[in-house]
Structures are given as structure tokens and as C-alpha cells.
Amino acid sequence: MAKSEFRQQVEDAIQQRHSKVHPWSEAWGAGRLNRHLLGEWTKQHYHFVDPTVRMYGHILSNCDDDDARALIVESLNEEEGITGTADFAPARHADLLLDFGEHCGLKREDIKNADVNGEILPETLGLQSWAFRQSHRPWLYALATIFVGLESQVPQIYAKTTPPLIEKYGFTDDEVLFFRLHIVADTEHGERGYEILEKHATTSEIKAKCLHLIRQATMMRRLYLDGLYRKYLAAPQAQAAE
């Protein structure tokens, strides 16, 4: 089935700044990181996604569309481990991320307290606060930014970075469950987000606004990875070259 012009414009906007081709993702996929650096990523990512359930709640409270509400409720229940995702048993997604952090050598409490300890990068805080702000927009714009602009990128990112976790970094299938689950869950949720967006973006003005926010979402996700790359890869390389 041929894609609509708007659907193609949305996909093009995401692919133009997709985080799967960011230098941090490239280094991860090439095996140039290590468990310590993957643990540092876990700290940042945990605090980026920590407000997810609250964001879903804000979107839900402003939403009057049955299909969108069903998607949000399903996503919220999966996030909290109330229901499972496809063939995966129910598990709180934040706990799976903490599990991965432990496999990287970190303590769960150290990950949770990274913000108190001043370890969260400005770029991470920027993405976290930006995404939380978007969740307070009218529900269609919130869905465009969070479900489409941010979350629909995840399957392609993790499809690229998950195999090296096993092949290059020595993790087991069970230890990378957080990533395997999100490849499946966010593929389904992203597609449903696209369909809802196409259904309700009925005017040129709404479409233009959605495209603007989606482009902004891709830029914000890349800025978040910029922070990781600068601190943990570019800066040490520059110091070593001096």
C-alpha cells in the first residue's frame, strides 16, 4: 500500500536526523565502548526515561480519542509491568534498565541517585525536561513528539546496537532484555502512533506543526547523544592526543 505524502514527510524528517547514525551509536555498534561506558549511558538513559509514566499520564488526561487513549494506556501498562509486551513476560521497563546497569558493574542505587550526585549531563536534562514539556501539549502534538518523533526511532537504534552487546561486549540474551523488548514494543507503538497521527492531522496547519515538532524531537535526541559522545569519547581522545 502506497504511503501518504504526509506519512512520507514524517518518515523523511525522522531519517534525516535519526540517532541510529549518531557517532555515539556508531561507536557502540563498532565495539569501541566498554561496560564502564555502557554503564554511564545507562545512568543518563534511566533519568531521561524516568518521567515516562508521568508523561503518558499527562497525554492521557488531555486525550479524547479512543484509539489514542488505548495506545497510551497499553504503553503505560507495559511500561509499569502490569501487562506484557508481545512474547515477553510483564516487567517494569525501568527495572530492566537497572538490571542492565548492574550487568555493566553499577549498583542500582548509584544509577537512581546519579542526579543527586551531579552526574546527569546538561544534554540529558535538556531532553528530559523538553519531553516532559511536550507531554502537556494538546494530545495530538504530544503524540507526534513522544510516540513518533522520539520512540519510533528506538527499534532501528536498538536493532543496530543490541547485537554488538552480545557479539562484542559479552552480554547474554537475558542481560539485554531491555533492548530486545523495546525493539518489539516500540515498533508496534510507533506504527500505531503513525496511524493515529495520519488520521487526525487533517489540515495543512496541523501537519506543519506536527512536522516541526517531530524534527525538533529528532534534534533533541541527537543533542542528548552529543553530550555522551563529548564527555566519554571526544574529550578523552583529545586529552590522549595532547
Rosetta blueprint (number, residue, H / E / L):
1 M L
2 A L
3 K L
4 S L
5 E H
6 F H
7 R H
8 Q H
9 Q H
10 V H
11 E H
12 D H
13 A H
14 I H
15 Q H
16 Q H
17 R L
18 H L
19 S H
20 K H
21 V H
22 H L
23 P H
24 W H
25 S H
26 E H
27 A H
28 W H
29 G H
30 A H
31 G L
32 R L
33 L L
34 N L
35 R H
36 H H
37 L H
38 L H
39 G H
40 E H
41 W H
42 T H
43 K H
44 Q H
45 H H
46 Y H
47 H H
48 F H
49 V H
50 D L
51 P L
52 T H
53 V H
54 R H
55 M H
56 Y H
57 G H
58 H H
59 I H
60 L H
61 S H
62 N L
63 C L
64 D L
65 D L
66 D H
67 D H
68 A H
69 R H
70 A H
71 L H
72 I H
73 V H
74 E H
75 S H
76 L H
77 N H
78 E H
79 E H
80 E L
81 G L
82 I L
83 T L
84 G L
85 T E
86 A L
87 D L
88 F E
89 A L
90 P L
91 A L
92 R L
93 H H
94 A H
95 D H
96 L H
97 L H
98 L H
99 D H
100 F H
101 G H
102 E H
103 H H
104 C L
105 G L
106 L L
107 K L
108 R H
109 E H
110 D H
111 I H
112 K H
113 N L
114 A L
115 D L
116 V L
117 N L
118 G L
119 E L
120 I L
121 L L
122 P H
123 E H
124 T H
125 L H
126 G H
127 L H
128 Q H
129 S H
130 W H
131 A H
132 F H
133 R H
134 Q H
135 S L
136 H L
137 R L
138 P L
139 W H
140 L H
141 Y H
142 A H
143 L H
144 A H
145 T H
146 I H
147 F H
148 V H
149 G H
150 L H
151 E H
152 S H
153 Q H
154 V H
155 P H
156 Q H
157 I H
158 Y H
159 A H
160 K H
161 T H
162 T H
163 P H
164 P H
165 L H
166 I H
167 E H
168 K L
169 Y L
170 G L
171 F L
172 T L
173 D L
174 D H
175 E H
176 V H
177 L H
178 F H
179 F H
180 R H
181 L H
182 H H
183 I H
184 V H
185 A H
186 D H
187 T H
188 E H
189 H H
190 G H
191 E H
192 R H
193 G H
194 Y H
195 E H
196 I H
197 L H
198 E H
199 K H
200 H H
201 A L
202 T L
203 T L
204 S H
205 E H
206 I H
207 K H
208 A H
209 K H
210 C H
211 L H
212 H H
213 L H
214 I H
215 R H
216 Q H
217 A H
218 T H
219 M H
220 M H
221 R H
222 R H
223 L H
224 Y H
225 L H
226 D H
227 G H
228 L H
229 Y H
230 R H
231 K H
232 Y H
233 L H
234 A H
235 A H
236 P H
237 Q H
238 A H
239 Q H
240 A H
241 A H
242 E L
